């Protein structure tokens, strides 16, 4: 059995590897070759922790596994990340444990890869301004990955806690993009691509602020009750997602569905666009919206990539179980 540590994952898995792994598994999901199993997420009644499993099987990529972990709010005081996860990969032929892979860095990379896959396939080619709503742990990963998909000339950003914005500004500076903190109205008026990655429970971006033709990647809403986007903006957009079942239950479209503003059949999987069975954006003034809810198969796909890369580079540790 192989062990690929957090540090090894950081050394071997780059944004291009993450993009390829996530794009392929989204394509396999749309073809019916890969499927996610029901998610388990429970408050364990200890340390205020939320703990659960995300799992699935990709018959095309021969990846079977589970990501186990959750959210421990007291970790920050202990010098640890609040989100903790580990991926277990199994041999699909025998059920034997193949690998244990650190899941913290990979979660951020696969989440950023999901929005960048959506930008690659749905954003206008001439997009120049990237709007960031959120400036937490994930936001920097999102910004770096998005910046590689279009020739952005500027980043505009808003965050509920404005004191966190300079940290995101440093990321923009490192990749050579001018950065400006703006109001949400300004962000909507200027941005060609908007990424929202917050833990908000109410709409942050309203329909009337966003210009026609924008691509919006809603990445923060991954639980019932969370919300980042005006349901009227969702209703006015052409909506794509990683997985429809998750989108309508725990993703950003849950509120527009509940309000009766859209129906499930108005939502297309991004895998259909990748596979060419849906044309994606039809015109420059169409507003496209990707609801990235985060599926277990993304974790399994990127963990498998980490195992392959670490093995090639001699940095996977082998142990007897
Ligand atoms: P973080 O705790 O580092 O940052 C939280 C962000 O949300 C900050 O920008 C903060 O200012 C903002 N925020 C907090 N309270 C807010 C409020 N009431 N209104 C508006 N904004 C508020 O978290 P993170 O690791 O950057 O994750 C951000 C979100 O992304 C979380 O909700 C997390 O669950 C979600 N997430 C989604 C996926 C996915 O696959 N879709 C994967 C990982 C994380």
Boltz pocket constraint, residues with backbone or C-beta under 6 A from the ligand:
constraints:
  - pocket:
      binder: B
      contacts: [[A, 107], [A, 111], [A, 133], [A, 134], [A, 135], [A, 136], [A, 137], [A, 138], [A, 139], [A, 159], [A, 160], [A, 161], [A, 164], [A, 197], [A, 198], [A, 199], [A, 200], [A, 201], [A, 204], [A, 218], [A, 219], [A, 220], [A, 221], [A, 222], [A, 292], [A, 293], [A, 294], [A, 295]]
      max_distance: 6.0
